[in-house]
Amino acid sequence: MKSPWNICLATPLFLLLPIHTWASPASEDQASARYSNGHTCVACVVVVSVIEQLAQVHNSTVEASMERLCSYLPEKLFLKTTCYLVIEIFGPDLIKLLNTDMNADVVCHSLEFCKQDPGQPLCHLYPLPKKHSRSSSDICSLPFLARICQRIKSAIKNSVPFKDVDSDKYSVFPTLRGYHWRGRDCNDSNKMAYPGRRPVNWDIHEDSNCNGIWGVDPKDGIPYEKKFCEGSQPRGIILLGDSAGAHFHISPEWLTASQMSLKSFISLPTALTNELNWPQLSGTTGFLDSISGIKENSIYLRLRKRNHCNHRDYQNISRNGASSQNLKKFIESLSRNQLLDHPAIVIYAMIGNDVCSRKVDPVPEMTTPEKLYSSIMQTLKYLNSHLPNGSHVILYGLPDGRFLWDNLHDRYYPLGQLNKDVTYAHFYSFLNCLQVSPCHGWMSSNKTLRTLTSERAKQLSHTLKKIAASKKFTNFDLFYVDFDFQEVTEEWQKRGGQPWQLIEPVDGFHPNEVALLLLADRFWKKVQLQWPQVLGKENPFNPQIEQVFGDQGGH
């Protein structure tokens, strides 16, 4: 799903203001001045609000609250150092403005992080601001930050690991598109050794497919890979998705003054170098134990449990802002060799950006059924020329996003919880005014617009369903699955939960970890019931694999 403003929105530090350009939707006009200014304005208002509320919570001065915020940040990526540098540059102005009882909107307009274009409304989250003196706000040129900016931009643009010695698209480094996104490389000096490939000479001497199974059983001289994996139908899981599939997540602790502590920002460096996504905990390719407290696992972990020979064979080819119309820009980052690799299950899940737009009138920007058909056919032809025979492709439909407004609009936004002054309706209106909303069509008070957006989503889902029912390809079977969020909501309510608890609280848009895992559970059960051949057989040798190889080298 679209998160064009994502990193700026939540990270409570001015040094993060320019990062919106790294994780914006892959559109041609993303560099427009208004778009850029809008992201910067959102970030500034959030950060200044946090500073102001920290002073309120701890009954301290503005200067002390800025020092407190910096003290919470880790040293990694120079976050703490840069924070103190930013305070040195902007601190005097912030102290002066906040000490005169100006709110975050006024401060950010005064510092020129927020700007009012000629003929455009004055956008505000709090009471209307007045204009004050201006200052410079070129944050990315600060010392230390330029190198970080460039590294992250490079990884995001290419959608391949930043650290990849042998250029096989797999890495031993976790973030910057490393093994949080696709299986960890077991030999980064050999491009013929990577997750998902068929074993070389049954991996007698070394692990060529990184599943942790190699060598020869001394009892009978049979290679372990041949004994345990031959005929077990190994397969990988590949996701072609957007920010929902990548599991976009901003910790509420990062902007909730009453919850902040020294532990609040421990995960911030990892989040930044993953574009504020958490693929390692996603519903499709997550491999870490869930922190959500529910028992359901990702699709990858279920495939691995079903057949331990599938170990590490996952790829999350998702991008913030991805849609059917721009997938061609990064689909080549997918790694699969028709001759050398095992088949794969490919899930196509562009669930929002074909109907979501930041524009004042988002309807003309929506993908039409005709355009969707054309782009999907191009994608399927590409997959047919790259996937090994025996693969499977599953097209995911689009959700009914009216769920967002219906369940969130009258609830307090995290920044509004302390003083009970900002609801999600206010927050949505602020983003729409700045034209940086990830989905104006659904995050809007306009009921007619919300309905039109859902109707287009339904049309596009119908197009995907028709393609799956009518098109045949030589190297894979093709299926369609509805994105039925209503079923997930009902399941969550049976467990005593509330619908709003399934949405990311900071952006008010993305499905959270609980929702993603419940969706994975619905997906798995549907496929297991209707198309069990997609999942492959259960490997009877799983206990022996565990006995000999333990956790197979982990992830």
LINUR-V882711 format. One record per residue. RES is the residue in one letter. SS is DSSP state (a for helix, b for strand, c for the rest). OMEGA is omega in degrees with one decimal (999 if undefined). D_CENTER is the distance of its C-alpha to the mean C-alpha in Angstrom with 1 decimal. Layout:
BEGIN
res = [RES RES]
ss = [SS SS]
omega = [OMEGA OMEGA]
d_center = [D_CENTER D_CENTER]
END
This chain:
BEGIN
res = [M K S P W N I C L A T P L F L L L P I H T W A S P A S E D Q A S A R Y S N G H T C V A C V V V V S V I E Q L A Q V H N S T V E A S M E R L C S Y L P E K L F L K T T C Y L V I E I F G P D L I K L L N T D M N A D V V C H S L E F C K Q D P G Q P L C H L Y P L P K K H S R S S S D I C S L P F L A R I C Q R I K S A I K N S V P F K D V D S D K Y S V F P T L R G Y H W R G R D C N D S N K M A Y P G R R P V N W D I H E D S N C N G I W G V D P K D G I P Y E K K F C E G S Q P R G I I L L G D S A G A H F H I S P E W L T A S Q M S L K S F I S L P T A L T N E L N W P Q L S G T T G F L D S I S G I K E N S I Y L R L R K R N H C N H R D Y Q N I S R N G A S S Q N L K K F I E S L S R N Q L L D H P A I V I Y A M I G N D V C S R K V D P V P E M T T P E K L Y S S I M Q T L K Y L N S H L P N G S H V I L Y G L P D G R F L W D N L H D R Y Y P L G Q L N K D V T Y A H F Y S F L N C L Q V S P C H G W M S S N K T L R T L T S E R A K Q L S H T L K K I A A S K K F T N F D L F Y V D F D F Q E V T E E W Q K R G G Q P W Q L I E P V D G F H P N E V A L L L L A D R F W K K V Q L Q W P Q V L G K E N P F N P Q I E Q V F G D Q G G H]
ss = [c c c c c a a a a a c c c a a a a a a a a c c c c c c c c c c c a a a a a a a a a a a a a a a a a a a a a a a a a c c c c a a a a a a a a a a a c c c a a a a a a a a a a a a a a a a a a a a a a a c c c c c a a a a a a a c c c c c c c c c c c c c c c c c c c c c c c c c c c c a a a c c c a a a a a a a a a a a a a a c c c c c c c c c c c c c c c c c c c c c c c b c c c c c c c c c c c c c c b c c a a a a c c c c c c c c c c c c b c c c c c c b a a a a a a c c c c c c b b b b b b c c c c c c b c c c a a a c c a a a c c c c c c c c a a a a a c c c c b c a a a c c c c c c c c c c c c c c c c c a a a a a a a a c a a a c c c b b b b b c c c c c c c c a a a c a a a c c c c c c c b c c b b b b b b c c c c c c c c c c c c c a a a c c c a a a a a a a a a a a a a a a a c c c c c c b b b b b b c c c c c a a a a a a a c c c b c a a a c c c c c c b a a a a a a a a a a a c c c c c c c c c c c c a a a a a a a a a a a a a a a a a a a a a a a a c c c c c b b b b b b c c c a a a a a a a a a a c c c c a a a a b c c c c c c c b c a a a a a a a a a a a a a a a a a a c a a a c c c c c c c a a a a a a a a c c c c c c]
omega = [-171.5 175.2 -171.1 -175.6 -158.1 -171.4 -178.1 -172.5 -164.9 -173.5 -171.4 178.1 -175.6 -177.2 -178.0 -174.2 -176.4 -169.7 178.2 -178.7 -177.5 -173.6 179.9 175.9 -175.6 -179.3 -175.8 -173.7 -174.2 -178.0 -178.9 -174.6 -177.4 179.0 -179.5 -180.0 -179.8 178.4 -179.0 -179.9 178.7 -178.9 -178.5 -178.7 178.5 -176.1 -179.6 176.7 179.7 178.8 -179.4 -178.1 174.1 177.5 -180.0 -177.3 -175.2 178.7 -175.8 177.0 176.4 179.4 179.7 -179.9 175.5 176.4 179.7 -180.0 -180.0 -179.0 179.1 -172.8 177.5 179.2 -176.2 -179.1 179.8 -175.7 -179.1 -179.1 -178.2 177.9 179.4 177.5 178.6 177.7 179.1 -177.8 -172.8 -174.7 -178.6 178.4 179.7 -179.4 -179.0 -176.1 -178.6 179.1 175.1 175.5 173.1 179.7 -174.2 178.7 -178.5 -179.7 -175.9 172.0 179.9 -180.0 176.6 169.8 173.2 -179.0 176.7 178.7 179.1 177.8 -179.3 179.4 176.1 -173.9 -177.8 175.4 178.7 177.6 -172.8 179.7 171.4 -176.5 -178.9 -176.3 -173.5 174.8 177.9 -177.6 177.9 -171.5 -173.4 178.8 179.6 175.8 -179.6 -168.4 -175.3 -179.1 178.5 178.7 -174.2 -179.7 -176.9 177.7 -178.2 -178.6 -178.0 -178.2 -174.9 -178.2 174.4 -176.6 176.3 178.4 -177.8 -172.1 -175.1 175.3 176.6 178.9 175.8 -171.0 172.5 179.2 -171.3 -172.5 -174.9 178.7 177.5 -169.4 166.5 -176.0 179.3 -171.0 -177.0 177.6 178.7 176.5 -174.1 174.1 -179.9 -175.6 177.2 175.9 -177.5 -179.5 173.0 -178.1 173.8 -174.2 176.2 179.2 178.5 176.1 -179.9 -172.6 -179.6 -177.7 -176.8 -179.5 170.1 177.5 175.0 -178.7 180.0 -178.1 -174.9 176.3 -176.6 -178.3 -175.7 177.5 179.6 177.4 -178.9 179.9 179.6 -177.2 -171.9 -170.4 -178.7 179.0 -178.7 177.5 177.4 179.2 178.5 176.2 -179.1 177.4 168.9 -170.7 179.4 -175.6 174.9 178.9 177.5 -177.3 175.4 -176.1 173.3 -178.4 177.1 178.9 -177.1 178.8 175.9 -172.0 -176.4 -178.3 -173.5 177.2 178.5 -178.0 -171.2 -170.8 -180.0 -176.3 -175.4 178.7 177.4 -179.4 -178.9 -178.0 169.9 177.4 -175.1 172.9 -179.1 -177.4 179.5 177.0 -175.2 -178.1 -177.8 -173.3 -180.0 179.8 176.4 176.5 -178.0 175.7 -175.4 178.6 176.8 -170.7 -175.5 179.1 176.7 177.7 178.7 -178.4 176.6 176.8 178.9 177.7 -179.8 -178.6 -177.9 176.6 177.5 -174.8 178.1 -177.3 178.1 175.9 175.1 -178.4 -178.7 177.9 172.9 -179.9 -178.2 177.1 178.4 -174.0 -179.4 179.1 -177.6 -179.0 -178.0 -179.4 179.7 175.0 174.1 -178.6 174.1 179.3 -175.1 -175.7 -171.1 -169.6 174.5 173.2 -179.0 168.9 179.4 176.3 175.4 -174.7 170.9 -164.3 -178.1 -166.5 175.8 175.4 -176.4 178.9 177.6 -171.5 177.7 174.5 -173.3 -173.7 179.4 -178.6 -175.8 176.1 177.6 176.2 -179.0 178.3 178.5 179.5 -178.2 -177.0 178.7 179.3 176.3 179.4 -178.8 177.0 177.2 179.9 -179.1 -179.9 -177.7 -177.9 174.5 178.3 -178.1 178.3 179.3 177.5 -179.1 179.0 179.1 176.3 -179.7 -179.3 170.3 -172.1 175.6 176.0 -174.6 -178.5 -175.7 -173.6 -175.3 -163.9 -177.2 177.0 -179.6 174.4 -178.5 179.0 -178.2 -175.2 -177.2 -175.7 178.3 -174.7 179.8 175.2 175.7 176.1 176.7 -178.6 178.3 -178.4 178.3 -179.8 -179.7 177.8 178.9 -176.6 175.8 179.0 175.8 178.5 -179.6 -175.4 -179.1 -179.2 -172.8 175.8 -178.3 -176.6 179.2 179.3 178.7 179.1 178.5 180.0 179.0 177.9 177.8 177.3 178.8 178.1 -179.4 176.5 178.6 177.9 178.2 -179.5 178.7 179.1 -178.8 -177.1 -170.5 -173.8 179.0 180.0 -171.9 -172.1 177.6 169.0 -175.4 -178.1 177.8 177.1 176.1 170.6 -173.4 -178.7 179.1 177.9 178.7 179.1 179.7 178.1 179.9 179.1 175.7 180.0 178.0 -179.3 177.1 -176.9 -176.8 -180.0 179.8 -176.9 176.2 -173.6 -175.6 -179.8 177.4 -171.7 -172.9 169.0 -178.5 -174.1 177.9 -179.4 -178.7 179.8 175.4 175.1 177.2 178.8 177.9 179.3 -177.0 -178.1 179.1 -179.8 179.9 -179.3 -171.8 -176.0 -175.3 -179.5 -179.9 -173.1 -177.8 -176.8 169.8 -176.5 -179.1 -177.9 -179.9 178.8 179.0 177.5 178.7 -178.4 -175.8 -170.5 177.0 -179.6 176.1 178.3 179.9 -179.9 999]
d_center = [8.2 9.4 8.6 11.4 12.5 9.6 10.9 14.4 14.3 14.1 15.2 18.9 20.4 21.8 20.9 17.3 18.5 18.3 14.7 13.8 15.2 12.9 9.6 11.6 12.0 14.1 17.2 20.7 21.5 18.6 21.1 23.4 24.9 24.2 20.5 20.4 22.8 20.8 17.7 20.2 22.1 19.3 18.5 22.3 23.0 20.5 21.8 25.4 25.0 23.9 26.8 29.2 28.2 28.4 32.0 32.6 31.4 33.4 36.2 36.0 36.3 33.6 34.3 33.9 30.6 29.2 30.6 29.1 25.6 26.0 27.5 24.5 22.3 22.3 24.1 21.4 20.4 23.5 21.7 24.8 27.2 25.4 25.2 29.0 29.5 27.7 29.9 32.9 32.2 31.1 32.5 36.0 34.8 32.4 35.2 37.7 35.6 34.3 37.8 39.2 37.1 34.8 31.4 28.0 28.3 31.7 30.7 27.9 30.2 32.9 30.8 29.7 25.9 26.4 28.7 30.5 31.1 34.5 34.8 31.4 31.2 30.7 27.3 27.2 25.6 28.9 32.5 33.2 33.3 36.3 36.2 37.2 37.6 35.0 33.5 31.5 27.7 26.7 24.4 22.9 26.6 27.1 28.2 25.7 22.8 23.6 23.0 19.6 18.6 20.0 18.4 14.8 15.6 17.2 14.5 11.9 14.8 15.9 12.7 15.1 15.9 17.6 20.1 21.6 25.4 26.4 23.9 23.1 19.3 19.0 19.2 20.6 18.3 15.1 12.8 12.9 11.7 14.3 14.7 11.5 10.4 13.9 17.1 19.0 21.9 25.3 27.3 25.8 29.3 29.7 27.6 29.2 27.7 24.0 22.3 23.2 26.5 29.9 31.9 34.4 37.8 36.3 34.9 38.3 38.0 34.3 30.8 29.8 26.8 25.4 25.7 28.1 31.1 33.9 37.6 40.7 42.1 45.3 46.9 47.1 45.7 42.9 39.6 37.0 34.4 37.2 38.3 35.0 32.8 35.3 35.1 32.2 30.0 27.0 23.9 20.3 17.0 14.9 11.9 11.9 9.0 6.8 3.6 5.3 6.0 3.2 3.7 3.2 6.8 9.9 13.0 15.8 18.2 17.2 19.0 21.4 24.6 26.3 23.8 23.4 25.0 25.2 22.6 20.0 18.4 18.8 15.1 14.5 15.3 12.9 10.0 11.4 11.8 8.3 7.4 6.6 3.7 6.0 6.6 10.2 10.0 8.3 10.9 11.6 11.7 11.7 15.0 15.5 17.5 15.7 16.3 16.4 20.0 20.0 21.5 19.3 17.5 14.8 16.3 16.6 18.5 20.7 21.5 22.3 24.5 26.2 27.0 26.6 27.2 23.6 22.6 19.7 19.4 15.7 13.5 9.8 10.4 7.3 6.9 6.3 9.5 10.4 13.4 16.6 18.3 16.4 15.3 18.6 17.5 15.3 16.4 19.0 16.6 17.0 19.6 22.4 26.1 28.3 31.2 29.9 26.9 26.5 25.3 21.7 20.0 17.6 15.4 14.8 12.4 12.1 12.5 12.7 13.2 16.6 18.0 16.0 17.5 18.2 21.9 24.8 25.7 22.6 24.6 25.9 22.4 21.4 21.5 24.8 25.5 27.5 24.8 22.3 25.1 25.8 22.3 21.7 25.0 24.2 21.1 23.2 26.0 23.8 22.6 26.3 27.4 25.0 24.5 27.3 29.7 29.0 25.2 23.6 21.2 19.8 18.8 16.8 18.1 16.7 16.9 19.4 17.6 20.8 19.8 18.0 21.2 23.4 22.0 20.8 23.1 25.9 24.0 23.9 20.8 20.2 22.1 24.8 25.4 27.9 30.2 29.3 29.0 25.5 24.2 21.1 23.5 24.4 20.8 20.0 23.3 22.6 19.5 21.4 24.4 22.5 20.9 17.4 16.2 13.0 15.4 19.0 20.3 19.0 18.7 22.4 25.7 27.2 27.6 28.8 25.7 23.5 25.8 25.8 22.0 22.2 25.1 23.5 20.5 23.3 25.1 22.2 21.6 25.4 25.2 22.8 25.0 28.1 26.8 26.0 29.5 31.4 30.1 31.0 29.9 31.7 29.1 26.9 27.3 25.3 24.2 22.5 20.8 20.5 17.5 19.8 18.2 21.8 22.5 19.7 20.9 24.4 23.6 22.1 25.1 27.4 26.1 27.0 23.6 23.0 20.8 19.2 18.0 15.4 13.4 11.4 14.5 13.6 11.9 14.0 11.8 8.8 10.1 10.2 10.8 14.3 13.6 11.3 14.1 16.8 15.5 15.5 19.0 20.2 19.0 20.9 23.9 24.2 24.0 26.4 28.8 28.9 28.0 28.5 29.2 25.5 24.8 27.8 30.5 30.5 31.7 35.0 34.8 31.8 34.1 36.0 32.8 31.9 35.5 35.7 32.3 30.8 27.0 27.3 26.2 23.0 19.6]
END
